[in-house]
Amino acid sequence: MNPENDSLFEFPCDFPIKIMGKSHPEFAATIVEVVRRFDGDVDASRVETRPSSSGTYTGLTVHVRATSRAHLDDIYRALTGHPMVKVVL
């Protein structure tokens, strides 16, 4: 069985990635830069931002154009390895 075909998604597809990290003035811009290494068409104006109730953390939703499962995995690895990021869903 081909792992590329063993997926719930049909690629390419638009895919929302949720990222949470400590609130910081450059958090959203930094995350967009990381994602743009994999999807140069990411639109920063479409990034959804939600502060936590205490304001300590910020949640972002970034929409990417995923071309394969490996492409998504690369984006997730880059995000989870970034020091500003606490959680990626």
Z-matrix of the N, CA and C atoms (Angstrom, degrees):
N
C 1 1.458
C 2 1.528 1 108.61
N 3 1.300 2 116.86 1 135.41
C 4 1.460 3 122.69 2 -179.80
C 5 1.528 4 109.27 3 -82.23
N 6 1.356 5 118.21 4 121.57
C 7 1.471 6 119.79 5 -179.07
C 8 1.523 7 112.96 6 -60.86
N 9 1.321 8 117.67 7 -27.95
C 10 1.466 9 120.06 8 178.50
C 11 1.525 10 110.63 9 -65.16
N 12 1.325 11 117.10 10 -30.54
C 13 1.464 12 120.85 11 -179.53
C 14 1.514 13 112.38 12 -89.59
N 15 1.321 14 117.28 13 -11.78
C 16 1.458 15 122.55 14 -179.59
C 17 1.531 16 108.60 15 -88.89
N 18 1.338 17 115.39 16 66.60
C 19 1.448 18 120.47 17 -173.69
C 20 1.515 19 110.22 18 -141.89
N 21 1.315 20 115.84 19 154.30
C 22 1.456 21 120.79 20 175.60
C 23 1.520 22 110.74 21 -83.35
N 24 1.323 23 117.25 22 -9.01
C 25 1.455 24 122.34 23 -175.38
C 26 1.517 25 111.01 24 -112.09
N 27 1.312 26 114.83 25 149.82
C 28 1.462 27 120.79 26 170.51
C 29 1.508 28 106.94 27 -101.78
N 30 1.305 29 115.97 28 124.44
C 31 1.463 30 120.87 29 -178.69
C 32 1.514 31 110.14 30 -99.02
N 33 1.315 32 117.62 31 147.05
C 34 1.461 33 127.77 32 -2.64
C 35 1.530 34 111.18 33 -73.68
N 36 1.338 35 115.36 34 155.78
C 37 1.459 36 120.65 35 178.65
C 38 1.527 37 110.05 36 -153.12
N 39 1.324 38 115.49 37 157.07
C 40 1.459 39 120.66 38 172.80
C 41 1.520 40 106.66 39 -82.39
N 42 1.324 41 116.16 40 132.35
C 43 1.457 42 120.23 41 -172.73
C 44 1.527 43 109.93 42 -136.35
N 45 1.340 44 117.80 43 125.50
C 46 1.468 45 120.15 44 177.21
C 47 1.530 46 110.61 45 -84.36
N 48 1.308 47 116.28 46 132.48
C 49 1.464 48 121.72 47 175.42
C 50 1.523 49 107.21 48 -116.64
N 51 1.322 50 115.87 49 129.32
C 52 1.463 51 121.35 50 179.51
C 53 1.522 52 108.12 51 -102.69
N 54 1.334 53 114.81 52 129.68
C 55 1.457 54 121.62 53 -176.66
C 56 1.526 55 108.30 54 -128.10
N 57 1.336 56 116.62 55 134.51
C 58 1.457 57 119.88 56 177.34
C 59 1.520 58 109.02 57 -125.06
N 60 1.335 59 114.82 58 139.45
C 61 1.456 60 120.28 59 176.87
C 62 1.507 61 110.06 60 -155.85
N 63 1.326 62 116.24 61 172.52
C 64 1.465 63 121.75 62 176.51
C 65 1.515 64 108.60 63 -59.89
N 66 1.314 65 116.62 64 140.33
C 67 1.460 66 120.76 65 178.54
C 68 1.527 67 109.61 66 -62.26
N 69 1.320 68 115.46 67 131.89
C 70 1.459 69 122.68 68 -179.35
C 71 1.522 70 106.57 69 -156.35
N 72 1.328 71 118.16 70 141.23
C 73 1.468 72 120.24 71 -177.20
C 74 1.536 73 113.80 72 -56.96
N 75 1.327 74 117.80 73 -27.32
C 76 1.467 75 121.27 74 -177.35
C 77 1.532 76 113.21 75 -103.12
N 78 1.337 77 117.48 76 7.84
C 79 1.466 78 119.91 77 -175.00
C 80 1.529 79 112.03 78 -58.41
N 81 1.317 80 117.97 79 -54.05
C 82 1.470 81 120.71 80 -176.64
C 83 1.529 82 111.28 81 -61.87
N 84 1.315 83 117.49 82 -45.98
C 85 1.470 84 120.64 83 -179.19
C 86 1.524 85 111.30 84 -62.71
N 87 1.320 86 116.58 85 -39.40
C 88 1.468 87 120.93 86 179.31
C 89 1.518 88 111.03 87 -64.97
N 90 1.327 89 116.95 88 -44.14
C 91 1.463 90 121.00 89 -179.65
C 92 1.530 91 110.33 90 -64.84
N 93 1.323 92 117.30 91 -41.60
C 94 1.469 93 120.23 92 177.58
C 95 1.531 94 109.86 93 -60.24
N 96 1.323 95 117.90 94 -40.83
C 97 1.474 96 121.11 95 177.62
C 98 1.522 97 111.23 96 -60.70
N 99 1.327 98 117.06 97 -43.52
C 100 1.469 99 121.09 98 179.64
C 101 1.528 100 109.43 99 -61.37
N 102 1.323 101 116.97 100 -48.28
C 103 1.471 102 120.81 101 -177.15
C 104 1.531 103 110.98 102 -66.30
N 105 1.322 104 117.46 103 -35.35
C 106 1.474 105 120.74 104 -179.13
C 107 1.527 106 112.98 105 -63.82
N 108 1.316 107 117.68 106 -19.74
C 109 1.471 108 119.50 107 174.95
C 110 1.532 109 110.56 108 -64.53
N 111 1.331 110 116.04 109 -22.75
C 112 1.462 111 121.37 110 -177.44
C 113 1.522 112 112.60 111 -110.44
N 114 1.326 113 116.73 112 -24.99
C 115 1.465 114 122.48 113 179.38
C 116 1.524 115 107.80 114 -142.22
N 117 1.318 116 115.49 115 94.15
C 118 1.454 117 121.27 116 -176.15
C 119 1.510 118 114.53 117 -65.97
N 120 1.332 119 117.29 118 -10.92
C 121 1.457 120 120.90 119 -178.68
C 122 1.524 121 113.99 120 -95.10
N 123 1.323 122 117.91 121 7.03
C 124 1.464 123 120.13 122 179.77
C 125 1.525 124 109.12 123 -58.96
N 126 1.324 125 114.80 124 130.03
C 127 1.460 126 121.57 125 -178.08
C 128 1.526 127 109.09 126 -98.09
N 129 1.329 128 116.17 127 107.43
C 130 1.473 129 120.55 128 -177.82
C 131 1.524 130 112.05 129 -60.51
N 132 1.333 131 117.11 130 -27.14
C 133 1.465 132 119.50 131 -179.49
C 134 1.533 133 112.02 132 -72.21
N 135 1.327 134 117.25 133 -15.17
C 136 1.471 135 121.33 134 179.05
C 137 1.528 136 112.84 135 -96.93
N 138 1.325 137 117.70 136 1.21
C 139 1.465 138 120.62 137 179.31
C 140 1.525 139 108.26 138 -72.63
N 141 1.316 140 115.82 139 124.59
C 142 1.462 141 121.43 140 178.34
C 143 1.528 142 108.72 141 -87.95
N 144 1.320 143 116.40 142 132.02
C 145 1.462 144 122.35 143 -177.54
C 146 1.522 145 109.46 144 -120.77
N 147 1.344 146 115.98 145 132.76
C 148 1.457 147 121.53 146 177.82
C 149 1.525 148 109.36 147 -137.84
N 150 1.326 149 117.33 148 116.85
C 151 1.468 150 119.17 149 175.00
C 152 1.531 151 109.80 150 -76.89
N 153 1.328 152 115.97 151 152.21
C 154 1.469 153 119.35 152 174.27
C 155 1.518 154 108.46 153 -69.73
N 156 1.319 155 116.93 154 166.31
C 157 1.473 156 120.13 155 -177.52
C 158 1.526 157 111.48 156 -60.57
N 159 1.313 158 117.66 157 -32.13
C 160 1.471 159 120.78 158 179.22
C 161 1.527 160 112.13 159 -87.95
N 162 1.340 161 116.53 160 -12.51
C 163 1.454 162 120.11 161 -178.47
C 164 1.519 163 113.95 162 83.15
N 165 1.323 164 117.08 163 0.83
C 166 1.464 165 121.59 164 -178.48
C 167 1.524 166 111.94 165 -72.15
N 168 1.333 167 116.12 166 -36.58
C 169 1.462 168 121.37 167 -177.14
C 170 1.523 169 110.42 168 -119.41
N 171 1.317 170 114.90 169 158.13
C 172 1.454 171 121.85 170 174.96
C 173 1.516 172 108.46 171 -126.75
N 174 1.320 173 115.96 172 134.19
C 175 1.458 174 121.61 173 174.96
C 176 1.519 175 109.11 174 -105.89
N 177 1.322 176 115.89 175 136.84
C 178 1.459 177 121.66 176 177.83
C 179 1.519 178 109.06 177 -122.75
N 180 1.326 179 116.42 178 147.46
C 181 1.453 180 121.12 179 167.94
C 182 1.520 181 106.32 180 -121.26
N 183 1.335 182 115.02 181 119.84
C 184 1.455 183 122.37 182 -179.71
C 185 1.522 184 107.28 183 -115.07
N 186 1.317 185 116.86 184 129.64
C 187 1.464 186 121.55 185 179.04
C 188 1.522 187 109.15 186 -97.07
N 189 1.342 188 116.01 187 123.47
C 190 1.462 189 121.33 188 179.22
C 191 1.518 190 109.90 189 -115.84
N 192 1.312 191 115.49 190 159.60
C 193 1.465 192 122.06 191 172.71
C 194 1.518 193 105.91 192 -99.33
N 195 1.332 194 116.23 193 98.78
C 196 1.459 195 121.91 194 -177.01
C 197 1.524 196 109.89 195 -84.13
N 198 1.324 197 115.76 196 129.56
C 199 1.462 198 119.88 197 -178.99
C 200 1.522 199 113.05 198 -97.53
N 201 1.345 200 116.65 199 -18.06
C 202 1.471 201 120.87 200 179.39
C 203 1.526 202 108.83 201 -166.00
N 204 1.304 203 115.28 202 169.73
C 205 1.469 204 120.13 203 175.97
C 206 1.532 205 109.91 204 -63.25
N 207 1.320 206 116.71 205 -39.46
C 208 1.470 207 121.05 206 179.26
C 209 1.528 208 110.47 207 -63.04
N 210 1.317 209 116.89 208 -38.61
C 211 1.464 210 121.57 209 177.82
C 212 1.531 211 109.66 210 -61.18
N 213 1.331 212 117.15 211 -47.71
C 214 1.469 213 120.92 212 177.51
C 215 1.525 214 111.11 213 -61.09
N 216 1.322 215 116.68 214 -42.68
C 217 1.464 216 120.35 215 179.46
C 218 1.524 217 111.19 216 -60.51
N 219 1.323 218 117.07 217 -40.29
C 220 1.467 219 120.80 218 178.48
C 221 1.530 220 111.02 219 -62.81
N 222 1.326 221 116.65 220 -42.39
C 223 1.468 222 120.81 221 178.68
C 224 1.526 223 109.79 222 -63.59
N 225 1.332 224 117.05 223 -46.13
C 226 1.464 225 120.79 224 -179.84
C 227 1.528 226 111.14 225 -61.45
N 228 1.330 227 117.22 226 -42.16
C 229 1.474 228 120.33 227 179.38
C 230 1.529 229 111.05 228 -62.25
N 231 1.327 230 116.64 229 -43.99
C 232 1.468 231 120.47 230 179.89
C 233 1.525 232 110.61 231 -62.84
N 234 1.321 233 116.52 232 -41.41
C 235 1.465 234 119.83 233 -179.18
C 236 1.522 235 112.05 234 -70.42
N 237 1.316 236 117.67 235 -46.21
C 238 1.465 237 119.86 236 -177.92
C 239 1.526 238 111.35 237 -67.42
N 240 1.324 239 117.62 238 -24.46
C 241 1.455 240 120.94 239 178.60
C 242 1.514 241 113.89 240 -85.30
N 243 1.324 242 117.40 241 -5.72
C 244 1.463 243 120.23 242 -177.97
C 245 1.527 244 109.85 243 -80.51
N 246 1.332 245 118.00 244 136.07
C 247 1.471 246 120.29 245 -175.89
C 248 1.536 247 115.44 246 -65.03
N 249 1.336 248 118.27 247 -20.90
C 250 1.472 249 119.92 248 180.00
C 251 1.532 250 112.08 249 -82.82
N 252 1.323 251 117.51 250 -12.73
C 253 1.468 252 121.83 251 -172.29
C 254 1.534 253 110.19 252 -96.99
N 255 1.339 254 113.72 253 132.31
C 256 1.475 255 120.18 254 176.22
C 257 1.525 256 111.28 255 -99.35
N 258 1.357 257 117.25 256 -42.51
C 259 1.463 258 122.14 257 -175.29
C 260 1.525 259 109.14 258 -143.50
N 261 1.348 260 115.38 259 141.94
C 262 1.461 261 121.60 260 173.27
C 263 1.529 262 107.40 261 -129.55
N 264 1.329 263 115.12 262 129.02
C 265 1.474 264 120.73 263 178.35
C 266 1.511 265 109.39 264 -123.45
